[in-house]
């Protein structure tokens, strides 16, 4: 059954009601420019050139991961969870741990991107690496559960909303929401 469409300023948006009982995969949707470029390069994966902004409006208590955690929070994870530091690597850990002050600019973002890429592309978990127990129970042996250390945990009350910007990693974890999004098949599962 097709989702209802809403037209706003010559754009069509889809609305869907989601009931998230099991955490969904981490994904990021491209902005307009990146969507067009990816569509031209990999038509089979990126079936259209449209961007895919989205917003989730909570119907019940709703939990999600969205965007990256603060530099301070990531530093604490790197200091206290050796398994994450091992997966990220000494060089990326050193770069993130050396950041001064708050979240900084482009340099911090590049360090974060490099560290997150290493984490998300690691192949397997050891017994010690089974840290995020609630996610690990849903996805046994999946290194992606450690991504929760890198992302913001968001709790919405009914009626509150979460806007997911272009290229923003996110995963819906539990609860019901109405999701509004642009019409696009462009989804990058991380």
C-alpha positions, 0 to 999 in steps of 0.5 A: 500500500502506497504512503499518502503524499503531501505536496508542499511548494512544488515538492511531494513528501510521503508520510508513513506511520512507523511502529518500531519494535526492533532498532532499524539500521543506521542510514544517511540520506544525501542532499540534492547535490550528492543525490544527483552525483550518486545517481549519475555514478551508481544508478543501481544503488541510487535510483533517483537524483532527489534528496531525502530530508525527513522528519519523525513526529512522535506518536508515543515515546520514541527513541532514536540515534541522530547525528554525532555525539559531542566531542566531549562525550566521544572522548569519554567513550574513547577513554573508558571503552578500550574496545571502541578505541581498538576498532577506531585505531590509535591514530584516529583516537589520538586525533579526537582526544587531542581536540580542544574545547567544544565541537570545533569545525571542519578538522573535528568533523574529518577526524570524526568521519574517519573514526566512524568509518573505521568503526562501522567497517570493522568486520567482527566483534570479540566477546569483550566488544559486546558492550551495547547489550540491548542492541547486541541482543537484537543484532548478535555479533554486529559491530554496528551496535557500537555505533551507538557510542558515536551518535546522539540518543534522542527521546521524543515525547508524543507530539515532539519531532526530530528533523533529520538533515541531509547526510545525517546518520540516524536509526529509529530504535523504538516507538511509533511515529509519523515519518514525513520525507521527500519522495526518493529511493536514496538511502545509504545503509551504514 
